[in-house]
Amino acid sequence: MEQRALDRRNLSMLILAHMLTDLNQGAVPALIPFLVAQQGLNYLGASGITVAGTLISSILQPLVGFLSDRRSLSWLLILGPGLAGLGLGLSGNLPGYGWVLLAILTSAIGVALFHPEAYRYANYYSGPQTATGMGIFSVGGTLGYAMGPLLLTFLVVQGGLSTTAWMCLPALAVAFYYFFQQERLRSIRLQQQSVLQESGKTDWRAMSLLLSVIVLRSMSYYCLATFVPLFLIKARGFSTPLANSALTVMSIGSVAGALLSGPIADRLGRRRILFWMALIISVSVLVFVFTPGLLAFVILGLASAALSASFTISMVLGQSYGRGNLGLASGLTVGLAVGIGGLSAPIFGFLADRVGLSTTLSAVAILPLLAAGLILALPAESL
């Protein structure tokens, strides 16, 4: 059975859930400068907070995706957001670096549990308009990333780190909503099962190349998200709230990239647009490092739009190459590849402690060029 058209109502609710869940993950980079200031962390320690989330995500999401290809796990749309909100809410209310890491880890587990199942239902609700639907669904997560730094910074500036407790409320609302949607979700799953069983085999060669591209993209993103605020504070003299607003600028650019990339890629070719996005990322990151003042925010927004576009297109390509294992394909592209890229944060932190943030960020411009070479080897998608 195949959806006749894009299911706007249910997809809209899933987009909202995506936004309110990813709000917690997006807030973590904004939390880092406050922890650096109040707990005296060095760059390596700060990047370790990022690793706490990305490591568990990279391990859990493919496993959850693999299991979801074989049985209904719709209850993860309850548990995932609940843990995501709880972990972040506790992160500013615990003593010591180890406890903070544990809280961030709990939040990351929640996010990891949510994504594979959410991407499965997003694919179903998108019907034949897969690129459009998945692109819009990605915007939900991007908006969450945009709101997370803004909301967390506002709360902490006004009331201190303990106010992170308020961050748990949106995700708990998502868990409450999907608690009452379980019967409908199980019915959808039964309808989708026969389609998945007949949709073909996974092209593992193509998937391997694509995962490598996503790893390089993820390395670029996590380095920027972790160190751009610190770079603006140390090298440009920005205040912490203003520097953290760069994360919101990145997310706004990401929204534009996610919205525009689907229709453009469908018209001009996904591999072609993915290739050009890699080149744009490389150039814009390098220009950002040497651009003074608020103009740097514009360049950063361009880089973020290209990063987001590359992720959206990669996600659609991944579902094309892995049509016989939709959950696993989602877990690999959103979880494993992104997580492996995120694990590079301590490497860049180690480098930044020794050669400085400017040199480290400049080195990031090399990564998209490597990705561009791999993109040229990708086969034509089957969607």
N, C-alpha and C positions, 0 to 999 in steps of 0.2 A: 504494500500500500504506500502511496506517495502523496504528500501534501499537495493540494492543487495550487495554493497561493501562500504568500507570506502571511503568517498569523500575527497580525500587528498587536493585538491585545496581549496575548500570552508572551510574545517576544518582548513587549514593552515592560511587563512585570519582571521578566528575567533580566532585562537590561538594568532595571532599578536595583534588583538584588545584586547584580554584578557590581554596580557602582558602590553600594553600601558595604559590600564585603571587601572590595579592593581598597576602599577608603582606609582601612586599617593597614594594609601593606604599603600604601602610598605615604602614610604618615611616618613610617620608620626613618627614612632619610632625614626628615625634618627634626626628628628626635635627637639625631646624632650630635649636632652642634650644641644643644643644651646639655647633653651628657658630657661632651668634651669640656664645656665650661665648668660644670658643677662637680664632675668626678675626675677631672684631670686626665682623661684618656689621651693617648697619642693616636696618630693616624692608623697605626696597625690595630690598636684596640677598637677604634671606631669602626673600621672595616669589618672587624669580627662580628659586630652586630648584624651587618648585612649578611654575612655568611650563615649565621644562625637560621635565618629564614630561607635562604636560597638552597642550602644543603638539604634540609628536610623536604623542600618542595621538589627538588630534582629527584629524590628517591621515591617519594610517595605518589606523585601524580601519574607516572607510568604504571605503577602497580594498581592504583585505583582505576585507571583507564582500562587496564587488562581485565580486571575483575568485572568492570561495568559492561564489557563486551559479552559477558557470559550470564550476568544476572542483574536484576534491577537494584540499584543503589540510590533510589530517589531520596531516601532519608538523609543522605549526605547534604542535601540542600537545607537541612535543619541543623545538623551537627557542625558543618563547616563554618557557616557564618557565626554560630554561637561561640565556637572556640576562637575565631578570628577576633571578635570583639572583646572577649574576655581577656585574651592575652595582652592586647594593646592597652586595655583599660588598667591592667595591673602593672604595666611596664614602668610607669612613673611613680609607683607607690611601693616599690620594693627596695630594700637596702642592698647595695653591693652589685658589682658588675655581673657576678654569676647568676643572681636572681633575675636581673634584667634580661640576660640572655635567655633564661628559661621562659620568661614571659613572652619574649619575641618569638621563641621557638613554638610556643603554644599557639600564638596567633598565626604563625606560618603554617602550622599543621592544619588549622581551620581553613585557610585560603587554599591549601593544596587539596584538601578533601572536596572543596566546593567546585573547583574548576573543571575537571574532566566530565562530571555529570552535567554541569551547566552548559558546557560546550556541546554535549550530545543533544540536549533539548533545544539549544539555540539552532543547531543544524536542522532539527526536525521542524521547528517553527518557521525557519527560513524557506521551506519548500524548495521550489526550483530556483529561487533567487538566492543561491547560497552565498555568493560574494557580497551582495548587498546586505543580506541579513547578518552574516558574520561580521561584516565591517561595522554595522550599527551596534551589534552586540559588544564588539571590542570597545566602542565609544563609552559604554557603560563603565567598564573597568578603567578607562582613561580618565573619565570624569571623577571616578573615585580617587585616583591618584592625584588629580588636581585639587579636590576638596580636602584630602587628607593632610597635606602639609599646611594648607591655609587654616583649617580648623584647629589642628594641633598647636600651631604657632600661636594663634589667637588665645587659646585656652591657657597655654603655659605662660605666656607673657602676662596675662591677666591674673592668674591664680597659682602659678607654680606647677611643678611636675605632677603633683597629686591630681590635677584636673584631667589627666589622661583618662581617669575613670569614666568621664562623660562620653568618651569615644566609643564605648561598648554599646550604647543604646541603639544606633542605626542597625548594626548587624543583628542584634537580638530581635529587632522588629522583622527582619527578613526571616529568621528562624521561626518566629511565631506565625508568619504568613504561610510558609511552606509546610508547617505542621498540619494545616487544614487543607492542603492540596495533594496529599499523598495518594488518595484513591484515583484522582484524575491523572496523576503522573504515572502511576502503575499501568493504567489503561493505555496511555500513549506509548509506554514502553513495549507493551504487547503488540501494538500496531507496527512499531518500528522494527521489531526483531526480525521478521521475515525479510524485510528489505536489506538489513545488514548481512544476513546469511547468504544472500544472492548477489551481493554487490561486487564481488571479485576479490582478487588477492592483492596483497600489499607489494608494491615495488620497492624492495629494500635498498637497492642501489640508489635510486632517486631519493629515498628517504634519508639515507646516510649523508648524501651531499647536502640536502636541505638542512638537516640537523647541524651540520658543520657551519653553514651560513648563519643559522640562528644563534649558535654559540658565539660567533664573532660579533654579531649584532648585539647580543646580550652583554658581552664583555664591554663593548662601547657604552651601552646604556648605563650599566651599573657603575662604571667608573665616573661617568658624568653625574649621575644622581647622588653618588656618595661624596664626590669631591668638589663639585661646582660651588655649593654654598661655602665650603671652607676656603676655596680659591678666591671667591669674591670677598670674603672677610679678611683673609691674610694678605692677598696681593692687591686688592682694589680698595680696601678700607671700608667696605659696606658694613652696616649694622647687621646683627643676626637676623632680625625679622625681614629686612630688605633682601639679604642674601638667600634666606629660605623662600622668598617669593619667586626666586629663579626656578624652583621646583614646580611652582604653579604655572609659570610661563612655559616650562617644558611640557606640562600636562595639557595646557591650552593648545600648544602646537601639535601635540599628539592627537587631540580631538580632531583638528583640521585634517591631519594626515590620515586618520582612520576613516573619516567620512568621505574624503575625496578619492582615496586610493582604490576602493572597490570598483566603482563605475569606470574610472580611467583605465585600470588594469584589465577589466573585462573588454574594453574597447580596443586597447593598444597591445594587449598581451601581458600576462602576469610576470613572466621571466624578464621581459624587456624593462618594465617599470621597476622591478626589483633590482635590476642591474643599475639603473640610473639613480635609484634611491641610495645605493651603496656609495656611488661617487659623490652625491650631494652631502651625505653624512661626513665623508672624509674631508671635503673642502670646508664645510661650515664649522666643524670642530676646530680645525686649524685656525680659521679666521677668528673664531670666538676668543681664543687664547690671547690674540694680539689686538683685540678691539677694546678700547677703553670706554668707561662710562656705561650709561644705560643702553647704548646702542648694542652692547654685547647681548642684551636680552633678546633683541630681534634676531640676531644670528643664532642664539641658542634655541629660539622657537623654531627656526627653520630646520636645524639639526634634529629637533624632537619630532617635527612633522615627518621628516624622512625616516627616522627610526620607527615611528608608529606605522607608517605606510608599509615599511618592509616587514613588520611583524604581521600585520593584517594579511598581506599577500602570502606570506610564508604559511600562515595558518590555513588558508584556503588551499594552497598547493599541497600541504601536508594531508589534508582530508582527501585530496585527489589521489595522491600516491598511496594512501593507506585506506582506501574505501572499504576494504574487507574487515578492518579493525579500527572503527571510528574512535572508540574510547582510547585505545592504545595510541593511535596517531595523535590525538589531542594531548594525551599525557606526555608523549615524547616531545612534541613541539612546544607546548606551553610549559611543561615541567622540566624534563630532563635537560633539554638543550638550553633553555633559559637559565636553569639552575647551575649547570656547568659553567656557563658564562659568568654568572654571578659569583662563583667561587674564585674568580680572578681578582676580586676586590682586595683581598689581602696582599696579592702580588703587587698591585698598583699602590696599596698603602705602604708596603715595604719600599717601593721605588720612590714614592713621594717623600718619605722620611729621609731619604738620602740625596735625591737630586732636586727636590722641590716640586710643587704642584704644577707649575707652568710647563716644565719639561715632561712631566707625567701625562698631562692632558694632551700635549702635542703628540706624544707617542701613540695615543689612542687613534689618531687619524690614519694610522697604517692599517688598522684592523679591517675597516670596510673595504679597503683596496684588495685585501686577501679574499674577502667574501665575494667581491665582484668577479674574480677569476673562477670561483666555484660555481657561481650562478650561470656562467656561460656553459657549464657542463650539464646543467639540469635538462632532463627530457621535457617534451611537451606535456602539459597537464591534460588529464582526461575529463575534467569538468566541462 
